[in-house]
Amino acid sequence: MPRHALLAAIFALLSYPFLHAAETPEAPIGHLATLSPDDPERMEMVRVQILLDRANFRPGKIDGLGGEFTQKAADRYCTAYALQPGARLDTTSIPQPYRTYTVTQDDLMWIGPTATKPQDQVKLKRLPYADTWEELAEKFHCDLNFIQILNPSFKEAPKVGETVRVPDVEPFAVQSVVELARQRRMQKRTGAAATVSPSATGSPLAGAPSASPIAAATPTSTPAPEPKRRLVLLRAPRIIELYENDKLAGCFPCTPGSKQFPVPPGKYRILSNTLMPEFRWDKSVLETGKRSDTAYELPPGPNNPVGIVWLALNIPSRGMHGTPNPDQIGRNESHGCIRLANWDAWVLAQRIKAGTPVEVQ
């Protein structure tokens, strides 16, 4: 395909107006051919995906190929920032879509023995990543194959001290989740506010991302009041929209239930926000929706069936949660819950509290 045609495909993603949930037609989806990660057209698509990712209008896994969720995120980004529908997004703030990252000892903290069957998983103390490739793909919000082709010289998974190329996004780290969970427990005991420390989220020494294109708020002596938040789950587009003070503030691809166990439309609320949850694997619940006396209590970890967070809904056995299979988000079915990539679930875990309204459309 000629280069000018490929470049046109990039901006075809951004050339259609935002579609409201009540509308049935959807805009055409643009995809790039599978090119080298250093091909100018694919690099530009990575820039678009990074821009959206940084602004919390999440495009799904970063792969430089575009597609359905990249376009849906771009539509909502234009709406949120009062841009003309279909406006070409300005990616000049991202001159280089890739940066280097040196694997640290901390990256090995959540790598270890894994299992796929619940009868084997229950024997483990935690459910970690299988290797550093899987950990790095999730840390930098990207497709597992994409991070490997970004680093073709590696014959084996990277080791501590080795440097890899990664998309220039804010890294997600399981240890950040562990740290916030610890602070929340402390908060319950002491009343102190829980925050994630810089060391938990990644320091400049570990390779921090470039400045976000969205300007940060100027620090003040009086902290700004927390915005009033609500979520809207759009089942057909498979998108969760985040609103702050009734303004669209982000969107996240999801897997919303299945034909057998759909998430019913209506108005609900979040009952609880649990970080690093254990999961009660009950075959009867998964197949019939009915609880049985035979189940496995699976340990926490990024490869737990509900990932790194469980946001319980006031619907029995239903919630929003992470997943060990981010590449399948929006493309498979769940047993009635709402799945998100762990890196997206982490954004919501830091913002959503018990009582947050959730509207399912």
PyMOL commands that set and color helices and strands:
alter all, ss='L'
color gray80, all
select helices_A, chain A and resi 3-12+40-54+68-80+105-108+118-121+132-139+144-149+174-190+198-201+204-206+283-288+326-328+342-349
alter helices_A, ss='H'
color red, helices_A
select strands_A, chain A and resi 98-102+163-167+229-234+239-244+247-253+255-256+266-275+279-281+296-298+309-313+319-321+338-339+357-360
alter strands_A, ss='S'
color yellow, strands_A
deselect
rebuild
show_as cartoon
